[in-house]
Every structure is written in C-alpha cells, then in structure tokens.
Amino acid sequence: MKHAPLILAILLVGVGVFAQGPGGPPPEGGRPPMMRYDASKEVTLQGTVSAVTTATRGPGTFVTLTFVADGTTYQVLAGPEALLKQSQVSFAKGDALTIVGVAMTGPQGTAFMARQITKGDTVVTLLDGDGRPVNPN
C-alpha cells in the first residue's frame, strides 16, 4: 500500500491531537509546534470520501479519511471513533462531506486536521475554535 507510511504518520500525529497520554498536556499547556491549530488558516472543503481507515492506538480507535476535494487528495484526521459513534455518524467510500479545518502539507502529501465534519444534516465537531479536542463523553 503506497500510502501506508503517510497514513501511519498522520495517525501518530493525530493521536496527539485527539488524546493525551498519562503524562498530561505538553509543557506550557500547548501542543508541539507542528500540531498547533492555526485558525487563521482554516478552510472549508467539499468533496468525496475515497477510503476510510481506522487504527487502534492505546485505548482508542482513530479514523482517517482519504478525501478528494477540487482535485486534491487529503488524509483527513477525522477523530476518535468513539466521538463519531456518539454523534451517530459513520463514513464510507463515496460519502459527500463538508469539512472545516486546516491543511498541513509535508513531504509525503497533504493532511487535513478536521475541526468540523458535516455529512447530510449531521455536524460533528472534533475540535473547538482553538484546536483543542472536544470531549466525547
């Protein structure tokens, strides 16, 4: 699978966004610089899911979407599966979505940190306006 290293890297980075380890938050209450959510760079994408990937890390399972919008393919960090189930939403190939968040381009492609995902009439908020994870409970 040619995108496996990218997906793995995104999931590992995404875990820092969606779950904190037992050590608590990073120093000074923030994230490492590469994980800062810059609301000034927030955009809205409309497109279609071309694949859904889940990966278990620690006590949680995280969802990543391969998403195509305006001819660009993004690896969308769609959040913890528990939050999506609580919101009664699931994703499948072919789903039309609107996603609000911040794109991050690296040497292996474009990832997208989703703050909010809309599927039909269902809106799921993953991060607050400052990029902090919402509590799934």
Phi, psi and omega in degrees: 000114188289341180263002183303315180297322179294314181298316179299315180298318180295317179297318179296319177291319182297328179301322178295333179279319189263350180207140176257143177284178183296344180282354180085190184290160177298164180308148180064018174071007182249183176262163172304151185309323182292346183253006180292133178271113182261096184301336179291344179255011182293137178225165176246127178250141171236128183187204188229142176285129176253345175195153177235130179235138174238148178215136179266132176219122183062223183277359186236161174246134184243146184251133173237134178253135166271121194228132180247123178223127179051041176080359179254136178262129180242148167261107186265123175283098188269359171100183180287138180302326180299318179293320180294319177296318178299325179277000180056047177229143173223164183235146179215159177306133179096347179297135174270127183227158166242126184234129177253132180174203184233129177277143177231115181260131179227185183296340182253011178132193184250121174257162182221119178272105183282133172261325182212137178235131178243127175232110184062236179267000183264127178243125178246124177260119182265324183229150174282181183299340178264003178087012177274139180299142174277157181276123181288354182263000000 
